[in-house]
Amino acid sequence: MKKLIQLPISDNPNFSSGAIIHDDFVSINGLQRCGTTSTRTYIMNAFNEGLITGNLNQYVARFHMPVRLCSKQDLNNKKIIGNIRHPLSFYASYIDYHKNSRSGYLDDYSTYKCYNSLDDLKFKQILHILLFKLDWVNFANNLDGHHYKNSQYWETNQQLQVGLYTKRYINMFFNNGDEILNNWTTQQFFDNHDKELTVTNIVKLENFKNDMDNALSIEKSGEMPYENKSSYNPSNKSLQDVISERYDDESIAWVKEREKIFFDKYYKE
């Protein structure tokens, strides 16, 4: 069995994409704050422990990349793995991460330049902007897709009434994500979701280990650990704690309206 020693990503010469590519599966490094770092670590550990055999042809995913940018050869007859997390947990983690990193990420784009400083905004205000006012064209061209700017074209589409999380989900997990985001209505997306979804194995952050073992066809991973660095990690903070700390009834309703696809397909109450 081929052994790999994982070097620091910045020093590793073996990278070419935002996906982990194996003979039998592709793991899309798609949705930020949904366990993609944990996934990379888990796959490497499982491979080095002999729980995954075959060839890891690309094993350092340096950025968040849509599945449509994988080659047909890479995707042919393979499982395609993608990570998600509960929408209420996602927004708590996403907003805190970018606010605390002071990267300017939310200041410049996600806030739609409505405010002078992110520090002037409360969680609920930022949430409302990400759900209802996000300038997707500007966001996608300058941030979400700055690594592959020449491989995308965006138009403003007022007919698709969904939040940032669903837009990124469409962009990352659907081969025709650009067509959906540019031209489809909300109803078209819901009606055709199951038929068009390219990712075949969804890994929920809340059920990470079991979902990963199922996706990778690992029968017994034992106590093989994984590291989850996401803030508001469901393993040590319950969803109810997140909700009580960050949300009120109105903001919960906003998320359920704009991220309805996740509640319908993955988090039914």
Disulfide bonds with the S-S distance in Angstrom:
none
